[in-house]
Amino acid sequence: MKKENKGKKFKISSFIITMFLLLYIPSVLHWITEKNVSTDYLRNGILEDSVNADGIIIRDETVYNSPFDGKYIPEVGEGEKVAAGGRIATVMAASSVELLDELENYNQRIIKAQIEKNKNREFFSEDIGRLDNEIGKKIQVIVNEVNNNSLYKIEQLKSDIDRLVHKKAEIYGGRSTADTYIDQLKNERDLLQQRIKNDTKGEISASPGIVSYVIDGLEKELNPSAIDKLTVEYLENLKISTLDVNANMRDVTAGQPYVKVIDNLKSYIAVIVKADKAKTFEVGMKPRVRIYDIDKEIRGTIEHISPEENGKVIIVVGIDRCIDETAGIRKVNIDLIKDSYEGLKVPLRSLMDVDLENNKAKIILVKANYASIREVEIVVASDEYAIIKSADDSGNKGISLYDSYIINPQNIEEGQIINK
């Protein structure tokens, strides 16, 4: 009897435990999975059909070499325009540079001498006036003496007049000495200026364009005539180095380039792009070009697409703006933007069963706390995001702005309870 009761109790306990496990464990698992469900709302956004790449700027550049060792002084600022026949810079031989301080010393001495001369002129002007007044008085006395037939004082008066005239001559003689000294300084300064001029050359632009003092040694290689000959290997191995352009006066070496004038009508940017991404671009297409180095976006024209080389091609886009702002830059980072799309933008990872060839996918919405799987059409996709729209607007199977959707749809099933 006791054994039967024990058997019944064991069966009842086993049944209760089994039911508890069947009910409790799924609830725990469901609670755990719910904690990992992240949701967001469908919002409008913009997605660009574009590629990002480092680009090399190709320009028509005329380089000017220094005639001798020394320094050059820019006459036109970096990135500024110059007309044909305009003066770009002045090159001075090293010997002339050393004479500049001496020339400045002469100028300072001349200025000082002129100041002293003017001071003396003001100081002695009263004395000269006083002497003229005294001479005039004594002459009048002589006239009076003659009229009175009295010649007693005439000799003394003549002696006094001679003395006053001598003093006046001494004053004028001192001023003449100052003028002679100043003239001598000016003559020596003029000779020095001529020596400097003989070892100085003004660089004149042969054509109009944009001036740049950034020389990287690629001016002859990277010109428009070389575009068709560019290879992926050449651009990938290209080494770019530039000279410093911060100083007001810069060292130059005889026969070496120090300034260039860039054609301001057109430049080109060559970028290396994976062949599969380049398929959407064609010669003649006019993509937008976002240049991050100068924070500008402009319209360009695709001028050339090279043959495929190790799964890559070169796309060359021509631009006719921002040439002055990029005059001192050879390498830039750009977005080549074929088109922009606006619509419901979601992370690509929030889509299921993605079929990019047929532009199809699925997204899970949250409707009344239940998971609802909807088919969508992919308008455009990047590596991270997609613009989507309803694949079927009939009935209740479409998607709308501000619908709640699941960001990570893995392991979520149709009809599953989702607590937001």
NUPA-436344 format. One record per residue (C-alpha): x, y, z. Coordinates in steps of 0.02 Angstrom, whole numbers, plus 50000, padded with zeros to 5 digits. Layout:
BEGIN
+-------+-------+-------+
!    px !    py !    pz !
+-------+-------+-------+
!     X !     Y !     Z !
...
+-------+-------+-------+
//
This chain:
BEGIN
+-------+-------+-------+
!    px !    py !    pz !
+-------+-------+-------+
! 50000 ! 50000 ! 50000 !
! 50140 ! 50118 ! 50047 !
! 50234 ! 50075 ! 49887 !
! 50080 ! 50119 ! 49783 !
! 50063 ! 50287 ! 49872 !
! 50247 ! 50324 ! 49845 !
! 50230 ! 50283 ! 49661 !
! 50080 ! 50398 ! 49642 !
! 50170 ! 50540 ! 49733 !
! 50324 ! 50518 ! 49621 !
! 50219 ! 50523 ! 49464 !
! 50129 ! 50680 ! 49523 !
! 50294 ! 50765 ! 49569 !
! 50371 ! 50719 ! 49402 !
! 50219 ! 50787 ! 49311 !
! 50226 ! 50952 ! 49407 !
! 50414 ! 50972 ! 49376 !
! 50393 ! 50932 ! 49192 !
! 50253 ! 51058 ! 49172 !
! 50354 ! 51188 ! 49266 !
! 50503 ! 51164 ! 49151 !
! 50395 ! 51168 ! 48996 !
! 50315 ! 51332 ! 49049 !
! 50459 ! 51419 ! 49140 !
! 50609 ! 51384 ! 49028 !
! 50529 ! 51452 ! 48868 !
! 50475 ! 51605 ! 48966 !
! 50653 ! 51632 ! 49027 !
! 50724 ! 51607 ! 48853 !
! 50594 ! 51724 ! 48782 !
! 50635 ! 51855 ! 48915 !
! 50821 ! 51839 ! 48874 !
! 50796 ! 51855 ! 48687 !
! 50680 ! 52002 ! 48709 !
! 50819 ! 52094 ! 48801 !
! 50929 ! 52080 ! 48644 !
! 50799 ! 52150 ! 48523 !
! 50839 ! 52327 ! 48466 !
! 50713 ! 52429 ! 48370 !
! 50708 ! 52594 ! 48278 !
! 50588 ! 52694 ! 48172 !
! 50589 ! 52706 ! 47982 !
! 50653 ! 52879 ! 47937 !
! 50692 ! 52969 ! 47776 !
! 50876 ! 52984 ! 47733 !
! 50995 ! 53012 ! 47590 !
! 51109 ! 52880 ! 47516 !
! 51238 ! 52914 ! 47383 !
! 51288 ! 52797 ! 47245 !
! 51472 ! 52841 ! 47258 !
! 51650 ! 52781 ! 47281 !
! 51781 ! 52855 ! 47396 !
! 51963 ! 52855 ! 47343 !
! 52126 ! 52951 ! 47351 !
! 52151 ! 53049 ! 47192 !
! 52302 ! 53123 ! 47103 !
! 52280 ! 53295 ! 47024 !
! 52342 ! 53312 ! 46845 !
! 52372 ! 53487 ! 46775 !
! 52447 ! 53583 ! 46631 !
! 52591 ! 53667 ! 46724 !
! 52731 ! 53781 ! 46662 !
! 52884 ! 53774 ! 46775 !
! 53012 ! 53915 ! 46793 !
! 53193 ! 53881 ! 46844 !
! 53304 ! 53996 ! 46946 !
! 53443 ! 54083 ! 46845 !
! 53565 ! 54076 ! 46992 !
! 53587 ! 54026 ! 47174 !
! 53505 ! 54141 ! 47298 !
! 53330 ! 54182 ! 47356 !
! 53166 ! 54226 ! 47275 !
! 53031 ! 54347 ! 47331 !
! 52851 ! 54305 ! 47276 !
! 52764 ! 54444 ! 47182 !
! 52600 ! 54346 ! 47169 !
! 52525 ! 54248 ! 47313 !
! 52503 ! 54059 ! 47316 !
! 52346 ! 54010 ! 47218 !
! 52322 ! 54184 ! 47144 !
! 52299 ! 54225 ! 46960 !
! 52431 ! 54306 ! 46850 !
! 52407 ! 54380 ! 46677 !
! 52517 ! 54341 ! 46528 !
! 52670 ! 54453 ! 46543 !
! 52639 ! 54478 ! 46729 !
! 52782 ! 54473 ! 46854 !
! 52778 ! 54314 ! 46959 !
! 52930 ! 54330 ! 47071 !
! 53100 ! 54413 ! 47091 !
! 53256 ! 54305 ! 47103 !
! 53410 ! 54379 ! 47188 !
! 53585 ! 54306 ! 47183 !
! 53661 ! 54261 ! 47351 !
! 53784 ! 54408 ! 47336 !
! 53639 ! 54528 ! 47308 !
! 53548 ! 54463 ! 47461 !
! 53700 ! 54507 ! 47566 !
! 53701 ! 54684 ! 47493 !
! 53521 ! 54716 ! 47545 !
! 53571 ! 54756 ! 47724 !
! 53705 ! 54875 ! 47661 !
! 53577 ! 54960 ! 47547 !
! 53459 ! 54982 ! 47693 !
! 53601 ! 55059 ! 47794 !
! 53631 ! 55189 ! 47657 !
! 53447 ! 55233 ! 47653 !
! 53445 ! 55258 ! 47841 !
! 53600 ! 55369 ! 47835 !
! 53524 ! 55477 ! 47697 !
! 53364 ! 55500 ! 47795 !
! 53461 ! 55547 ! 47952 !
! 53569 ! 55674 ! 47858 !
! 53415 ! 55755 ! 47781 !
! 53334 ! 55770 ! 47951 !
! 53490 ! 55853 ! 48022 !
! 53499 ! 55970 ! 47873 !
! 53318 ! 56024 ! 47899 !
! 53351 ! 56054 ! 48084 !
! 53503 ! 56165 ! 48044 !
! 53403 ! 56260 ! 47914 !
! 53272 ! 56302 ! 48044 !
! 53405 ! 56342 ! 48175 !
! 53508 ! 56462 ! 48065 !
! 53363 ! 56544 ! 47974 !
! 53340 ! 56668 ! 48117 !
! 53528 ! 56709 ! 48118 !
! 53528 ! 56743 ! 47932 !
! 53379 ! 56857 ! 47949 !
! 53461 ! 56948 ! 48093 !
! 53622 ! 56971 ! 47993 !
! 53526 ! 57036 ! 47842 !
! 53438 ! 57159 ! 47956 !
! 53602 ! 57221 ! 48031 !
! 53684 ! 57237 ! 47859 !
! 53535 ! 57337 ! 47799 !
! 53545 ! 57455 ! 47947 !
! 53731 ! 57487 ! 47923 !
! 53707 ! 57521 ! 47737 !
! 53573 ! 57648 ! 47783 !
! 53695 ! 57732 ! 47903 !
! 53825 ! 57745 ! 47765 !
! 53694 ! 57824 ! 47651 !
! 53652 ! 57950 ! 47786 !
! 53835 ! 57989 ! 47816 !
! 53864 ! 58020 ! 47631 !
! 53712 ! 58132 ! 47623 !
! 53780 ! 58231 ! 47770 !
! 53953 ! 58242 ! 47691 !
! 54022 ! 58150 ! 47842 !
! 54147 ! 58012 ! 47796 !
! 54218 ! 57987 ! 47970 !
! 54122 ! 57825 ! 48008 !
! 54115 ! 57753 ! 47834 !
! 54271 ! 57644 ! 47849 !
! 54212 ! 57569 ! 48013 !
! 54040 ! 57536 ! 47941 !
! 54113 ! 57450 ! 47788 !
! 54219 ! 57341 ! 47903 !
! 54063 ! 57294 ! 48003 !
! 53967 ! 57251 ! 47844 !
! 54111 ! 57141 ! 47782 !
! 54110 ! 57048 ! 47948 !
! 53922 ! 57018 ! 47940 !
! 53932 ! 56958 ! 47759 !
! 54072 ! 56837 ! 47808 !
! 53965 ! 56763 ! 47947 !
! 53822 ! 56741 ! 47827 !
! 53938 ! 56654 ! 47703 !
! 53998 ! 56535 ! 47840 !
! 53818 ! 56484 ! 47877 !
! 53780 ! 56452 ! 47694 !
! 53944 ! 56359 ! 47677 !
! 53891 ! 56239 ! 47816 !
! 53727 ! 56203 ! 47730 !
! 53820 ! 56172 ! 47567 !
! 53929 ! 56044 ! 47657 !
! 53772 ! 55950 ! 47715 !
! 53704 ! 55946 ! 47537 !
! 53870 ! 55880 ! 47473 !
! 53870 ! 55741 ! 47605 !
! 53692 ! 55689 ! 47560 !
! 53732 ! 55689 ! 47374 !
! 53883 ! 55579 ! 47407 !
! 53776 ! 55454 ! 47504 !
! 53648 ! 55450 ! 47364 !
! 53781 ! 55418 ! 47233 !
! 53853 ! 55272 ! 47334 !
! 53678 ! 55203 ! 47361 !
! 53640 ! 55212 ! 47174 !
! 53798 ! 55115 ! 47134 !
! 53747 ! 54982 ! 47260 !
! 53573 ! 54971 ! 47186 !
! 53648 ! 54944 ! 47014 !
! 53755 ! 54801 ! 47079 !
! 53600 ! 54720 ! 47155 !
! 53500 ! 54748 ! 46996 !
! 53633 ! 54662 ! 46890 !
! 53613 ! 54504 ! 46997 !
! 53423 ! 54511 ! 47007 !
! 53296 ! 54439 ! 46885 !
! 53109 ! 54465 ! 46879 !
! 53014 ! 54308 ! 46823 !
! 52881 ! 54350 ! 46693 !
! 52737 ! 54232 ! 46657 !
! 52725 ! 54177 ! 46475 !
! 52540 ! 54137 ! 46492 !
! 52393 ! 54174 ! 46608 !
! 52356 ! 54053 ! 46749 !
! 52367 ! 54010 ! 46934 !
! 52533 ! 54035 ! 47024 !
! 52601 ! 53903 ! 47143 !
! 52768 ! 53891 ! 47232 !
! 52740 ! 53707 ! 47278 !
! 52857 ! 53603 ! 47172 !
! 52846 ! 53412 ! 47184 !
! 52945 ! 53361 ! 47030 !
! 52793 ! 53282 ! 46947 !
! 52745 ! 53433 ! 46841 !
! 52811 ! 53357 ! 46680 !
! 52750 ! 53180 ! 46715 !
! 52573 ! 53219 ! 46771 !
! 52509 ! 53324 ! 46628 !
! 52351 ! 53302 ! 46522 !
! 52445 ! 53216 ! 46380 !
! 52494 ! 53075 ! 46499 !
! 52316 ! 53030 ! 46551 !
! 52294 ! 52890 ! 46423 !
! 52460 ! 52813 ! 46475 !
! 52425 ! 52804 ! 46663 !
! 52428 ! 52632 ! 46744 !
! 52364 ! 52571 ! 46912 !
! 52539 ! 52514 ! 46960 !
! 52613 ! 52685 ! 46922 !
! 52486 ! 52779 ! 47029 !
! 52498 ! 52655 ! 47173 !
! 52687 ! 52675 ! 47180 !
! 52688 ! 52864 ! 47155 !
! 52793 ! 52958 ! 47284 !
! 52744 ! 53138 ! 47317 !
! 52856 ! 53265 ! 47404 !
! 52836 ! 53453 ! 47410 !
! 52946 ! 53601 ! 47455 !
! 52904 ! 53715 ! 47601 !
! 52801 ! 53867 ! 47551 !
! 52784 ! 53955 ! 47718 !
! 52934 ! 54073 ! 47714 !
! 52925 ! 54248 ! 47639 !
! 53098 ! 54228 ! 47557 !
! 53154 ! 54056 ! 47499 !
! 53316 ! 53979 ! 47441 !
! 53337 ! 53935 ! 47258 !
! 53468 ! 53838 ! 47161 !
! 53528 ! 53884 ! 46988 !
! 53438 ! 53783 ! 46855 !
! 53310 ! 53711 ! 46977 !
! 53121 ! 53747 ! 46972 !
! 53049 ! 53861 ! 47105 !
! 52881 ! 53922 ! 47038 !
! 52749 ! 53864 ! 46914 !
! 52597 ! 53934 ! 46824 !
! 52446 ! 53818 ! 46810 !
! 52316 ! 53822 ! 46671 !
! 52164 ! 53891 ! 46761 !
! 52037 ! 53824 ! 46637 !
! 52042 ! 53639 ! 46680 !
! 52123 ! 53509 ! 46793 !
! 52099 ! 53322 ! 46812 !
! 52087 ! 53201 ! 46958 !
! 52138 ! 53019 ! 46932 !
! 52072 ! 52889 ! 47056 !
! 52096 ! 52701 ! 47069 !
! 51931 ! 52608 ! 47087 !
! 51889 ! 52423 ! 47100 !
! 51828 ! 52362 ! 46931 !
! 51660 ! 52300 ! 46996 !
! 51621 ! 52471 ! 47073 !
! 51679 ! 52562 ! 46917 !
! 51552 ! 52474 ! 46806 !
! 51419 ! 52603 ! 46845 !
! 51529 ! 52746 ! 46782 !
! 51549 ! 52790 ! 46598 !
! 51652 ! 52916 ! 46498 !
! 51552 ! 53076 ! 46475 !
! 51456 ! 53052 ! 46637 !
! 51450 ! 53207 ! 46749 !
! 51466 ! 53149 ! 46930 !
! 51481 ! 53264 ! 47080 !
! 51655 ! 53271 ! 47157 !
! 51671 ! 53301 ! 47344 !
! 51850 ! 53356 ! 47385 !
! 51878 ! 53332 ! 47571 !
! 52045 ! 53424 ! 47575 !
! 51960 ! 53591 ! 47536 !
! 51784 ! 53544 ! 47595 !
! 51706 ! 53581 ! 47425 !
! 51586 ! 53487 ! 47310 !
! 51588 ! 53523 ! 47124 !
! 51527 ! 53447 ! 46961 !
! 51652 ! 53353 ! 46852 !
! 51656 ! 53255 ! 46689 !
! 51728 ! 53080 ! 46669 !
! 51860 ! 53097 ! 46534 !
! 51944 ! 52926 ! 46537 !
! 51925 ! 52751 ! 46609 !
! 52078 ! 52639 ! 46593 !
! 52078 ! 52453 ! 46551 !
! 52060 ! 52337 ! 46701 !
! 52224 ! 52297 ! 46789 !
! 52225 ! 52169 ! 46932 !
! 52041 ! 52199 ! 46966 !
! 52060 ! 52389 ! 46966 !
! 52037 ! 52532 ! 46844 !
! 52084 ! 52716 ! 46838 !
! 51943 ! 52842 ! 46822 !
! 51997 ! 53017 ! 46769 !
! 51873 ! 53157 ! 46802 !
! 51897 ! 53334 ! 46733 !
! 51855 ! 53487 ! 46838 !
! 51849 ! 53672 ! 46795 !
! 51824 ! 53742 ! 46970 !
! 51927 ! 53751 ! 47131 !
! 52089 ! 53749 ! 47029 !
! 52157 ! 53894 ! 47131 !
! 52114 ! 53809 ! 47297 !
! 52203 ! 53648 ! 47246 !
! 52353 ! 53732 ! 47163 !
! 52472 ! 53677 ! 47301 !
! 52398 ! 53502 ! 47321 !
! 52441 ! 53346 ! 47221 !
! 52350 ! 53209 ! 47319 !
! 52169 ! 53228 ! 47375 !
! 52034 ! 53119 ! 47451 !
! 51870 ! 53126 ! 47356 !
! 51698 ! 53051 ! 47339 !
! 51647 ! 53017 ! 47159 !
! 51458 ! 53032 ! 47171 !
! 51357 ! 52958 ! 47029 !
! 51187 ! 52994 ! 47106 !
! 51096 ! 53030 ! 47269 !
! 50937 ! 52944 ! 47328 !
! 50814 ! 52998 ! 47461 !
! 50692 ! 52880 ! 47547 !
! 50672 ! 52761 ! 47693 !
! 50851 ! 52729 ! 47750 !
! 50896 ! 52578 ! 47857 !
! 51056 ! 52486 ! 47906 !
! 51091 ! 52345 ! 47785 !
! 51106 ! 52225 ! 47932 !
! 50923 ! 52255 ! 47975 !
! 50869 ! 52168 ! 47814 !
! 50846 ! 51980 ! 47789 !
! 50861 ! 51873 ! 47634 !
! 50951 ! 52012 ! 47542 !
! 50957 ! 51986 ! 47353 !
! 51055 ! 52131 ! 47278 !
! 51045 ! 52062 ! 47101 !
! 50855 ! 52073 ! 47103 !
! 50849 ! 52215 ! 47230 !
! 50742 ! 52117 ! 47352 !
! 50746 ! 52091 ! 47541 !
! 50637 ! 52073 ! 47696 !
! 50619 ! 52181 ! 47850 !
! 50533 ! 52143 ! 48015 !
! 50413 ! 52275 ! 48080 !
! 50342 ! 52280 ! 48255 !
! 50152 ! 52290 ! 48246 !
! 50055 ! 52288 ! 48410 !
! 50207 ! 52208 ! 48494 !
! 50211 ! 52067 ! 48367 !
! 50345 ! 52035 ! 48235 !
! 50279 ! 52060 ! 48058 !
! 50391 ! 52013 ! 47911 !
! 50372 ! 52125 ! 47758 !
! 50448 ! 52110 ! 47585 !
! 50537 ! 52266 ! 47523 !
! 50623 ! 52328 ! 47366 !
! 50801 ! 52393 ! 47380 !
! 50813 ! 52558 ! 47286 !
! 51001 ! 52576 ! 47316 !
! 51125 ! 52501 ! 47438 !
! 51299 ! 52539 ! 47502 !
! 51412 ! 52434 ! 47611 !
! 51317 ! 52488 ! 47767 !
! 51147 ! 52562 ! 47721 !
! 51003 ! 52541 ! 47600 !
! 50858 ! 52645 ! 47538 !
! 50702 ! 52536 ! 47533 !
! 50520 ! 52546 ! 47482 !
! 50368 ! 52432 ! 47491 !
! 50370 ! 52284 ! 47374 !
! 50181 ! 52269 ! 47391 !
! 50075 ! 52418 ! 47441 !
! 49913 ! 52320 ! 47430 !
! 49829 ! 52269 ! 47591 !
! 49931 ! 52280 ! 47751 !
! 50096 ! 52215 ! 47683 !
! 50182 ! 52382 ! 47648 !
! 50299 ! 52491 ! 47752 !
! 50277 ! 52673 ! 47802 !
! 50372 ! 52817 ! 47877 !
! 50397 ! 52797 ! 48066 !
! 50353 ! 52612 ! 48066 !
! 50449 ! 52524 ! 48204 !
! 50571 ! 52394 ! 48139 !
! 50696 ! 52271 ! 48215 !
! 50878 ! 52318 ! 48189 !
! 50947 ! 52141 ! 48217 !
! 50817 ! 52022 ! 48144 !
! 50915 ! 51860 ! 48172 !
! 50814 ! 51724 ! 48259 !
! 50654 ! 51828 ! 48254 !
! 50501 ! 51738 ! 48187 !
! 50335 ! 51796 ! 48116 !
! 50212 ! 51830 ! 48256 !
! 50343 ! 51830 ! 48395 !
! 50301 ! 51945 ! 48540 !
! 50415 ! 52096 ! 48546 !
! 50411 ! 52208 ! 48699 !
! 50476 ! 52380 ! 48655 !
+-------+-------+-------+
//
